[in-house]
Amino acid sequence: MAEPAAAAAASYPATRKRLTEQRKSRLTAYLFISPFFVLFGIFGLYPILFTIYLSFYKWDALGPMRYVGFKNYELITSDPTFWISFSNTLIMGIMGTVPQIIVALLVAVMLNSALNKYKNIFRILFFMPNITSIVAVALVFSTMFGNNGMVNWLLNSLGLDSVPFNSGWWGVKIAISTMVMWRWMGYNAIIFLSGLQSIPTDIYEAARIDGASRSQQMLYITLPLLRPFILFVTLVSTIGALQLFTEPYVFLGQSGSGSTRQEGVTMVTYLYDEAFKNGFFGTAAATAVLLLIATIMFSLLNMLLSSRMGGERGGSKA
């Protein structure tokens, strides 16, 4: 009877030691990944929570904070400029995102098929606008779309009237959307090109043997297999369009009228003006919360539409 007890007593320290080693291993792993969570908590989570908290207070960043409940939300939703900024954000988001994704996809297909030999060179060329300073891009486009700029000179050469790109309701939106499209088209084309490179060429060869045309290959092979990349690009572009700030701010500032003109004011420029020009940090925080809600809603809508399109396409295949 004493031998089993002695064996159990001898094995107990070994088991305890093994558990201790496991705990040490886990603690070491948590220690290595903890910097990310610490930095995310300080620079990511805390600003979000403080913004939500601040949206219920009146504060000028200097004096004491005063609780006002939902008064900030009532103020901004009753301000016509806020709704103009919301509609401007949606319009310029659509004008700058939809053509951009279509052109990026066509450019990626072209690079993948005809100029595949020089794809690395074209990857660099198309990616260069993305690493160019946004302020520099806005300044160059401000010159191009000025009243006497290159675009109006080209229109006049074709016998067309000049367009007030820096003061007209649609002219401002066209100029800013063109700027956004030029900057991000190459970046999205590189992502699409990476997706095209991952599609096995055997599928295209089998389709050609079966007599499929190029348009049929594009419709029934390329687009379905690129669906995850299209979803990613659409999601990132939607979030970027809702956060549009530097392009309209610098472009309208070059006209000498400031950045609060209603032709190009976006939700972020409205938020910036409320906080740093008017000193109303409470209404600025409420605008940021509504922008966050809008971003989540549009992102979920994109994912829902993409999943439905994928389900219908998958069902037709079956």
C-alpha positions in Angstrom: 0.0 0.0 0.0 2.9 2.3 0.6 4.4 2.0 -2.9 1.5 3.6 -4.8 1.4 6.4 -2.3 5.1 6.9 -2.7 4.9 6.9 -6.5 2.1 9.5 -6.4 4.2 11.6 -4.1 7.1 11.3 -6.4 5.1 12.2 -9.5 3.4 15.2 -7.9 6.4 17.6 -8.0 7.0 16.6 -11.7 3.4 17.4 -12.6 3.5 20.7 -10.7 6.9 21.5 -12.4 5.4 20.8 -15.8 2.4 23.0 -15.2 4.7 25.7 -14.0 6.7 25.5 -17.3 3.4 25.7 -19.2 2.4 28.8 -17.3 5.9 30.3 -17.9 5.5 29.6 -21.6 2.1 31.2 -21.7 3.3 34.2 -19.8 6.2 34.6 -22.1 3.9 34.5 -25.1 1.6 37.1 -23.6 4.6 39.3 -22.7 5.8 39.3 -26.3 2.4 40.3 -27.7 1.5 42.7 -24.9 3.1 45.8 -26.6 0.5 45.7 -29.3 -2.4 45.6 -26.9 -0.8 48.3 -24.7 -0.3 50.6 -27.7 -3.8 49.8 -29.1 -5.3 50.5 -25.7 -3.5 53.9 -25.4 -3.7 55.1 -29.0 -6.8 53.2 -30.3 -9.3 52.2 -27.7 -8.9 55.1 -25.3 -9.5 57.8 -27.9 -12.6 56.0 -29.1 -14.0 55.7 -25.6 -13.1 59.3 -24.7 -14.7 60.6 -27.9 -17.9 58.8 -27.0 -17.7 60.2 -23.5 -16.9 63.7 -24.7 -19.9 63.7 -27.1 -22.2 64.1 -24.1 -20.4 67.1 -22.7 -19.8 70.7 -23.6 -16.1 71.5 -23.6 -13.8 74.1 -25.2 -10.6 72.1 -24.3 -9.7 74.7 -21.6 -12.5 75.1 -19.1 -14.4 72.5 -17.1 -16.6 69.9 -18.9 -20.3 70.3 -18.5 -22.7 67.4 -19.1 -25.4 68.2 -21.7 -26.7 64.7 -22.6 -27.8 64.3 -26.2 -27.7 68.1 -26.8 -24.6 67.9 -29.0 -26.3 65.4 -31.3 -29.4 67.6 -31.5 -27.2 70.6 -32.5 -25.3 68.9 -35.3 -28.4 67.1 -36.7 -30.3 70.4 -36.9 -27.3 72.1 -38.6 -27.9 72.1 -42.5 -24.1 72.2 -43.0 -23.7 68.8 -41.3 -26.2 67.2 -43.7 -24.4 69.0 -46.6 -21.1 67.5 -45.4 -22.8 64.1 -45.2 -24.2 64.2 -48.7 -20.9 65.6 -50.0 -19.0 62.7 -48.4 -21.3 60.2 -50.0 -21.3 61.9 -53.5 -17.5 62.3 -53.6 -17.1 58.8 -52.1 -19.1 57.3 -55.0 -17.5 59.5 -57.6 -14.0 58.7 -56.4 -14.5 55.0 -55.5 -16.6 53.3 -58.1 -14.7 54.5 -61.2 -11.4 53.9 -59.3 -12.2 50.2 -58.6 -13.4 49.6 -62.2 -10.3 51.2 -63.8 -8.0 49.5 -61.2 -9.4 46.1 -62.1 -9.0 46.7 -65.9 -5.4 48.0 -65.4 -4.6 44.9 -63.3 -6.0 42.6 -66.0 -4.0 44.4 -68.7 -0.8 44.1 -66.7 -1.4 40.5 -65.9 -2.0 39.5 -69.5 -0.2 41.6 -72.1 2.6 43.2 -70.1 3.3 40.5 -67.6 7.0 40.6 -68.5 7.3 44.2 -67.1 4.8 43.8 -64.1 7.4 44.8 -61.5 8.2 48.0 -63.3 4.5 48.8 -63.7 3.9 47.9 -60.0 6.4 50.6 -59.0 5.0 53.2 -61.4 1.3 52.6 -60.3 2.2 52.5 -56.7 4.2 55.8 -56.7 1.1 58.1 -56.3 0.3 56.3 -53.1 3.6 57.2 -51.5 3.5 60.8 -52.7 2.6 63.4 -50.1 -1.2 64.1 -50.1 -0.5 67.8 -49.6 1.8 67.9 -52.7 -0.8 66.0 -54.7 -3.5 68.5 -53.7 -1.3 71.5 -54.6 -0.5 70.1 -58.0 -4.2 69.3 -58.7 -5.1 72.8 -57.4 -3.0 74.2 -60.2 -4.3 71.9 -62.8 -8.0 72.5 -61.9 -7.6 76.3 -61.4 -9.7 78.8 -63.4 -6.7 79.2 -65.8 -5.4 75.7 -65.2 -4.4 73.0 -67.6 -7.8 71.2 -67.5 -9.8 74.3 -68.5 -7.2 75.1 -71.2 -7.8 71.6 -72.6 -11.6 72.1 -72.5 -11.3 75.4 -74.3 -9.0 73.8 -76.9 -11.8 71.3 -77.6 -14.3 74.2 -77.9 -15.9 73.7 -74.5 -16.6 76.3 -71.8 -14.4 76.5 -68.7 -15.6 74.7 -65.6 -15.3 76.5 -62.2 -13.5 73.6 -60.6 -12.6 75.5 -57.4 -16.0 77.2 -56.9 -18.8 75.3 -58.7 -20.9 72.8 -56.8 -20.1 69.9 -59.1 -16.7 71.3 -60.3 -15.3 71.0 -56.8 -16.5 67.5 -56.4 -15.1 66.4 -59.8 -11.7 67.9 -59.0 -11.5 66.2 -55.6 -12.9 62.9 -56.9 -10.3 62.9 -59.7 -7.6 63.6 -57.1 -8.7 60.7 -54.9 -9.0 58.4 -57.9 -5.5 59.2 -59.2 -4.0 58.6 -55.8 -5.6 55.3 -55.0 -6.2 53.6 -58.4 -2.6 52.3 -58.6 -2.7 50.9 -55.1 -5.9 49.0 -55.8 -4.5 47.8 -59.1 -1.6 46.3 -57.3 -3.9 44.4 -55.0 -6.0 43.1 -57.9 -2.8 42.1 -59.8 -1.7 40.1 -56.8 -5.1 38.4 -56.8 -4.8 37.7 -60.6 -1.4 36.2 -60.1 -2.8 33.7 -57.6 -5.4 32.3 -60.1 -4.1 29.0 -61.6 -3.5 29.4 -65.4 -4.8 25.8 -65.9 -8.3 27.2 -65.4 -8.0 29.6 -68.2 -6.4 27.0 -70.5 -9.3 24.6 -69.8 -11.8 27.5 -70.5 -10.0 28.3 -73.8 -10.2 24.6 -74.9 -13.9 24.7 -74.1 -14.3 27.7 -76.4 -14.8 30.4 -73.8 -14.2 33.9 -75.0 -12.2 36.5 -73.1 -15.3 38.2 -71.8 -16.7 34.9 -70.6 -13.4 34.1 -68.9 -13.5 37.5 -67.2 -17.2 37.0 -66.1 -17.1 33.4 -65.0 -13.5 32.9 -63.9 -11.7 36.1 -63.0 -14.4 38.0 -61.2 -15.6 35.1 -59.0 -12.1 34.1 -58.0 -11.2 37.8 -57.3 -14.2 38.2 -55.1 -12.2 38.3 -51.8 -9.9 41.0 -53.2 -12.8 43.0 -54.6 -14.5 42.8 -51.2 -11.3 44.0 -49.4 -10.7 46.9 -51.9 -14.3 48.0 -51.7 -14.3 47.9 -47.9 -11.0 49.8 -47.6 -12.1 52.3 -50.2 -15.4 52.9 -48.5 -13.7 53.6 -45.2 -11.2 55.9 -46.9 -14.0 57.8 -48.7 -15.8 58.4 -45.5 -12.6 59.8 -43.9 -11.9 62.2 -46.8 -10.1 65.3 -45.3 -6.7 66.4 -46.7 -7.7 66.7 -50.4 -10.7 69.0 -50.0 -9.1 70.9 -47.1 -5.9 71.8 -49.1 -7.7 72.1 -52.5 -10.4 74.6 -51.2 -7.8 76.4 -49.1 -5.8 77.1 -52.3 -8.7 79.1 -53.6 -8.3 81.6 -50.7 -11.8 80.9 -49.3 -10.9 78.5 -46.5 -11.9 74.9 -46.1 -15.5 75.3 -44.8 -17.1 76.1 -48.1 -20.2 74.0 -48.6 -19.2 72.8 -52.1 -16.5 70.5 -50.8 -17.0 70.2 -47.0 -16.9 66.6 -45.8 -17.8 65.1 -42.4 -14.2 65.2 -41.3 -13.6 68.8 -42.4 -16.9 69.7 -40.6 -15.6 67.9 -37.5 -12.2 69.7 -37.7 -13.9 73.1 -38.0 -16.1 72.4 -35.0 -13.2 71.4 -32.8 -10.3 73.6 -33.9 -11.9 76.7 -35.4 -15.1 77.0 -33.3 -13.8 75.4 -30.1 -16.9 73.1 -29.8 -15.2 69.8 -28.9 -18.5 68.3 -27.8 -20.2 68.7 -31.1 -17.0 67.6 -32.9 -17.0 64.4 -30.8 -20.7 63.8 -31.6 -19.9 64.2 -35.3 -17.0 61.7 -34.9 -19.4 59.2 -33.3 -22.0 59.6 -36.1 -19.1 59.1 -38.6 -18.1 55.9 -36.8 -21.7 54.6 -36.9 -21.9 55.5 -40.7 -18.6 53.8 -41.4 -19.8 50.6 -39.6 -23.1 50.6 -41.4 -21.6 51.1 -44.9 -19.0 48.4 -44.2 -21.7 46.0 -43.1 -23.7 46.9 -46.2 -20.7 46.2 -48.4 -20.1 42.8 -46.8 -23.8 41.9 -47.0 -24.1 42.8 -50.7 -20.8 41.0 -51.5 -21.9 37.8 -49.6 -25.3 37.9 -51.4 -23.6 38.2 -54.8 -21.2 35.4 -53.9 -24.2 33.2 -52.8 -26.2 33.8 -55.9 -23.2 33.1 -58.1 -22.4 29.9 -56.2 -26.0 28.8 -56.4 -26.0 29.2 -60.2 -22.9 27.0 -60.4 -24.5 24.3 -58.5 
